[in-house]
Amino acid sequence: MPELPIHPEENGLVIRPSTGLVSLSDGGSPAMAEIIRRSLAHIQTSKALAVPERRAGEECEFEIAPGVKMVMCWIPPGEFLMGSPEDEEGRKDDETQHLVKITQGFWLAKTPTTQAQWQAVMGSDPSVFKGEDLPVESVRRRPDICGNESGTDGFLGELNKRVTEGGRFHLPTEAQWEYACRAGTTGPYAGNLDDMAWYDTNSESKTHPVGQKKANAWGLHDMHGNVWQWCADWYAPYDLNVVTDPTGPVDGYYGVMRGRSWGNRANFTRGAARYYFWPRVATNCLGFRLARDQP
């Protein structure tokens, strides 16, 4: 293809279409030169600030109190089969398998919230099994974690008061939790259970420091066992008509719990296993982990 001719324009601006380059002669307009200079600077700055596509499991530290950080893993958007097949050992009737789409990526804490993290935000520790690196337990969904009905107090309320920009912390939805737990796997567990979980056969009837067991493919520890984890949903049978970013019913009587704990048998720690509990009652096998939206 022949090279396009060079066409001088007014004010000395010359455009060479074959190369896409822009040049100014010595006699060019100062105003035009400034417009082009600023445009090029904007393009270069925008390119430098562009956020690259995040990989699953990419880690980021968030400061939740002075000197206290929470490591979170990136959970990318995608789709998965939520629930369990009918022949899965230990399956319950409320695990109807269905395709779910997660359209927005989000951050999920690498481990359950620890007692040190809770203490840094709340100034107290309600746990029965004491230890800074142990998961905080004996915390109620309301008011301890989610606060009152307006969400202005509790752990999340106090934490989000400190968020000056970007996404806010919250409990993961039940769909987000199971999607992250599976990390692309389709079986009952995200790997070998003994490698990944503290449960009744190896826990010695107590919690253990978070992060000691093997992580799943997206870098998350203790998704199976150690402590139950509160989710944001109210408990109800799955609404199979809502398969894109489901959040469960708007209200209810029981809150959803996932992951099972140090006191449960293997079948109960499956990724699809659901359970429910009174949101204003605490127990020493029930804790939580936090999610955070991408700004």
C-alpha positions as CSV (number, residue, x, y, z in Angstrom):
1,M,0.0,0.0,0.0
2,P,1.5,3.4,-1.0
3,E,2.3,5.8,1.8
4,L,-0.3,8.5,2.2
5,P,0.8,12.0,1.2
6,I,1.9,14.6,3.8
7,H,-0.6,17.4,4.2
8,P,0.5,20.6,5.8
9,E,-2.2,22.2,7.9
10,E,-2.7,25.7,9.1
11,N,-0.5,27.0,12.0
12,G,2.3,24.7,10.9
13,L,0.7,21.4,12.2
14,V,1.8,18.5,10.1
15,I,0.2,15.1,10.2
16,R,1.8,11.9,8.8
17,P,-1.1,9.4,8.6
18,S,1.3,6.5,7.8
19,T,3.0,6.7,11.2
20,G,0.4,8.4,13.4
21,L,3.0,10.9,14.6
22,V,2.3,14.5,15.3
23,S,4.9,17.2,14.9
24,L,5.0,21.0,15.2
25,S,7.1,23.3,13.1
26,D,9.0,26.1,14.7
27,G,6.2,28.4,13.5
28,G,3.4,26.4,15.1
29,S,0.8,27.8,17.3
30,P,1.9,27.9,21.0
31,A,-1.7,27.2,22.0
32,M,-1.9,24.1,19.8
33,A,1.4,22.9,21.1
34,E,0.2,23.2,24.7
35,I,-3.0,21.3,23.9
36,I,-1.0,18.4,22.3
37,R,1.6,18.4,25.2
38,R,-1.2,18.1,27.8
39,S,-3.0,15.4,25.7
40,L,0.2,13.3,25.5
41,A,0.8,13.7,29.2
42,H,-2.7,12.6,30.0
43,I,-2.3,9.5,27.8
44,Q,1.0,8.6,29.4
45,T,-0.4,9.2,33.0
46,S,-3.5,7.2,32.3
47,K,-1.5,4.3,31.0
48,A,0.7,4.3,34.1
49,L,-2.2,4.4,36.4
50,A,-4.2,1.6,34.6
51,V,-4.9,-1.3,37.0
52,P,-3.6,-4.5,35.5
53,E,-5.9,-7.5,35.5
54,R,-5.6,-9.2,38.9
55,R,-4.8,-12.9,39.2
56,A,-6.8,-15.2,41.5
57,G,-5.2,-15.3,44.9
58,E,-3.3,-12.1,44.5
59,E,-2.7,-10.7,48.0
60,C,-3.1,-7.2,49.4
61,E,-2.7,-5.9,53.0
62,F,-5.3,-3.6,54.5
63,E,-4.5,-1.8,57.7
64,I,-7.5,-2.2,60.0
65,A,-6.0,-0.5,63.1
66,P,-2.7,1.3,63.7
67,G,0.0,-1.3,63.0
68,V,-2.5,-4.1,62.5
69,K,-3.1,-5.5,59.0
70,M,-5.4,-8.0,57.4
71,V,-4.1,-9.9,54.4
72,M,-6.8,-10.4,51.7
73,C,-6.8,-12.5,48.5
74,W,-8.3,-11.4,45.2
75,I,-11.3,-13.5,44.1
76,P,-11.9,-12.9,40.4
77,P,-15.4,-12.9,38.8
78,G,-16.6,-16.2,37.3
79,E,-19.2,-18.8,37.5
80,F,-19.5,-22.2,39.3
81,L,-21.9,-24.9,40.3
82,M,-23.2,-24.0,43.7
83,G,-24.5,-26.8,45.9
84,S,-23.7,-30.6,45.6
85,P,-24.6,-33.4,43.3
86,E,-27.2,-35.9,44.6
87,D,-24.6,-38.6,45.1
88,E,-22.2,-36.6,47.2
89,E,-21.7,-38.3,50.6
90,G,-23.2,-36.3,53.4
91,R,-25.3,-34.2,51.1
92,K,-28.4,-32.4,52.5
93,D,-31.7,-31.5,50.8
94,D,-30.9,-27.8,50.9
95,E,-27.8,-28.1,48.6
96,T,-29.6,-28.2,45.2
97,Q,-26.9,-27.8,42.6
98,H,-27.2,-24.8,40.2
99,L,-25.0,-22.6,38.1
100,V,-24.2,-19.2,39.8
101,K,-22.4,-16.2,38.2
102,I,-20.2,-13.9,40.3
103,T,-19.9,-10.8,38.1
104,Q,-17.7,-8.6,40.3
105,G,-14.3,-9.6,41.7
106,F,-13.8,-9.0,45.4
107,W,-11.2,-9.3,48.2
108,L,-11.6,-12.1,50.8
109,A,-9.6,-12.4,54.0
110,K,-6.8,-15.0,53.8
111,T,-7.8,-16.4,57.2
112,P,-10.7,-16.1,59.6
113,T,-10.5,-12.9,61.7
114,T,-8.1,-13.4,64.6
115,Q,-8.4,-12.4,68.2
116,A,-5.5,-9.9,67.7
117,Q,-7.4,-8.3,64.9
118,W,-10.7,-8.2,66.9
119,Q,-8.9,-6.8,69.9
120,A,-7.3,-4.0,67.8
121,V,-10.7,-2.8,66.6
122,M,-13.0,-3.6,69.5
123,G,-10.7,-3.4,72.5
124,S,-12.0,-6.7,73.9
125,D,-11.8,-10.5,73.3
126,P,-14.9,-12.6,73.8
127,S,-13.2,-15.9,72.7
128,V,-13.2,-19.0,74.9
129,F,-10.0,-20.4,73.4
130,K,-7.4,-17.6,74.0
131,G,-4.6,-16.7,71.7
132,E,-3.7,-13.8,69.4
133,D,-3.4,-16.0,66.3
134,L,-6.4,-18.1,67.1
135,P,-9.6,-17.3,65.3
136,V,-11.9,-15.0,67.3
137,E,-15.1,-17.0,68.3
138,S,-18.1,-16.6,70.5
139,V,-19.1,-13.5,68.4
140,R,-22.7,-12.9,67.4
141,R,-23.6,-11.8,63.9
142,R,-25.7,-9.1,65.6
143,P,-24.7,-6.9,67.3
144,D,-21.0,-8.0,67.7
145,I,-20.1,-8.2,64.0
146,C,-22.7,-6.4,62.0
147,G,-23.8,-4.0,64.7
148,N,-27.4,-2.8,65.0
149,E,-29.9,-2.7,62.2
150,S,-28.3,0.4,60.7
151,G,-24.9,-1.2,60.7
152,T,-23.3,1.8,62.6
153,D,-21.6,-0.1,65.3
154,G,-20.2,-3.6,65.9
155,F,-16.9,-4.8,64.4
156,L,-17.8,-3.8,60.8
157,G,-19.2,-0.5,61.8
158,E,-16.0,0.4,63.7
159,L,-13.8,-0.9,60.9
160,N,-15.6,1.0,58.1
161,K,-15.4,4.2,60.1
162,R,-11.7,4.0,59.3
163,V,-12.1,3.4,55.6
164,T,-11.5,6.8,53.9
165,E,-11.6,5.6,50.3
166,G,-12.2,2.5,48.3
167,G,-14.3,-0.5,49.0
168,R,-15.9,-1.3,52.4
169,F,-15.6,-4.4,54.5
170,H,-18.6,-6.7,54.9
171,L,-19.4,-10.4,55.4
172,P,-19.3,-12.4,52.2
173,T,-22.5,-13.6,50.7
174,E,-23.1,-17.4,50.8
175,A,-22.4,-17.6,47.1
176,Q,-19.2,-15.6,47.4
177,W,-18.1,-17.8,50.2
178,E,-18.7,-21.1,48.4
179,Y,-17.2,-19.8,45.2
180,A,-14.0,-18.8,47.0
181,C,-13.9,-22.0,49.0
182,R,-14.0,-24.1,45.9
183,A,-11.4,-22.0,44.1
184,G,-12.1,-23.8,40.8
185,T,-12.6,-27.3,42.2
186,T,-15.8,-29.3,41.9
187,G,-15.5,-32.0,44.6
188,P,-16.6,-32.0,48.2
189,Y,-13.4,-30.4,49.3
190,A,-10.9,-28.0,47.7
191,G,-8.1,-30.5,48.3
192,N,-7.0,-33.2,50.8
193,L,-9.1,-32.6,53.9
194,D,-6.5,-33.6,56.4
195,D,-4.0,-31.2,54.8
196,M,-6.5,-28.3,54.8
197,A,-8.8,-28.6,57.9
198,W,-9.0,-28.8,61.6
199,Y,-12.0,-31.0,62.3
200,D,-13.0,-33.6,64.9
201,T,-10.4,-36.2,64.2
202,N,-7.3,-33.9,64.4
203,S,-8.4,-30.8,66.3
204,E,-8.1,-32.1,69.9
205,S,-11.5,-30.4,70.5
206,K,-10.2,-26.8,70.2
207,T,-9.4,-24.1,67.7
208,H,-5.9,-23.7,66.2
209,P,-3.8,-20.7,65.0
210,V,-5.1,-19.6,61.6
211,G,-3.1,-20.3,58.5
212,Q,-1.4,-23.5,59.7
213,K,-3.2,-25.8,57.3
214,K,-2.7,-25.8,53.6
215,A,-4.4,-23.0,51.6
216,N,-6.7,-23.7,48.6
217,A,-5.7,-22.7,45.1
218,W,-6.7,-19.1,45.7
219,G,-4.6,-18.7,48.8
220,L,-7.3,-19.0,51.4
221,H,-6.7,-20.9,54.7
222,D,-9.2,-22.6,57.0
223,M,-12.2,-22.5,54.6
224,H,-12.8,-26.1,55.9
225,G,-12.9,-26.5,59.6
226,N,-11.3,-24.6,62.6
227,V,-14.4,-22.3,63.1
228,W,-17.7,-21.8,61.4
229,Q,-17.9,-18.6,59.5
230,W,-20.9,-16.2,59.3
231,C,-22.1,-15.2,55.9
232,A,-24.2,-12.1,55.0
233,D,-27.3,-14.1,53.9
234,W,-30.4,-15.1,55.9
235,Y,-31.1,-18.8,55.6
236,A,-33.6,-20.1,53.1
237,P,-33.8,-22.7,50.3
238,Y,-31.9,-21.5,47.3
239,D,-33.8,-19.3,44.9
240,L,-33.0,-21.0,41.7
241,N,-34.3,-18.1,39.7
242,V,-31.6,-15.7,41.0
243,V,-28.3,-17.1,39.8
244,T,-26.4,-13.9,39.3
245,D,-24.7,-12.5,42.4
246,P,-27.4,-14.0,44.7
247,T,-27.7,-12.4,48.2
248,G,-30.4,-14.6,49.7
249,P,-33.7,-13.2,51.2
250,V,-33.9,-9.6,52.5
251,D,-34.7,-10.8,56.1
252,G,-35.2,-14.0,58.0
253,Y,-34.9,-15.8,61.4
254,Y,-31.6,-17.6,61.0
255,G,-28.2,-16.5,59.6
256,V,-26.2,-18.7,57.3
257,M,-22.9,-20.3,58.5
258,R,-20.3,-22.0,56.3
259,G,-17.1,-24.0,56.7
260,R,-17.9,-26.0,59.9
261,S,-15.5,-26.2,62.8
262,W,-13.0,-28.1,65.0
263,G,-15.9,-30.2,66.4
264,N,-17.5,-31.5,63.2
265,R,-17.1,-34.7,61.2
266,A,-15.5,-34.7,57.7
267,N,-18.9,-34.8,55.9
268,F,-20.0,-31.6,57.5
269,T,-16.9,-29.6,56.4
270,R,-17.7,-30.0,52.6
271,G,-17.7,-26.9,50.5
272,A,-21.4,-27.1,49.7
273,A,-22.5,-27.8,53.3
274,R,-24.9,-25.2,54.7
275,Y,-26.1,-24.5,58.2
276,Y,-27.9,-21.8,60.0
277,F,-27.9,-20.3,63.5
278,W,-29.5,-17.6,65.6
279,P,-27.8,-14.4,64.8
280,R,-27.8,-13.1,68.4
281,V,-26.3,-16.3,69.9
282,A,-22.6,-17.0,70.3
283,T,-20.7,-20.2,70.5
284,N,-17.0,-21.2,70.8
285,C,-17.0,-22.8,67.3
286,L,-18.3,-19.8,65.4
287,G,-16.3,-16.9,63.9
288,F,-16.1,-15.1,60.6
289,R,-13.9,-13.8,57.8
290,L,-14.3,-10.5,56.0
291,A,-14.8,-9.6,52.4
292,R,-14.1,-6.2,50.8
293,D,-15.4,-4.8,47.5
294,Q,-13.0,-3.6,44.9
295,P,-13.2,0.2,44.6
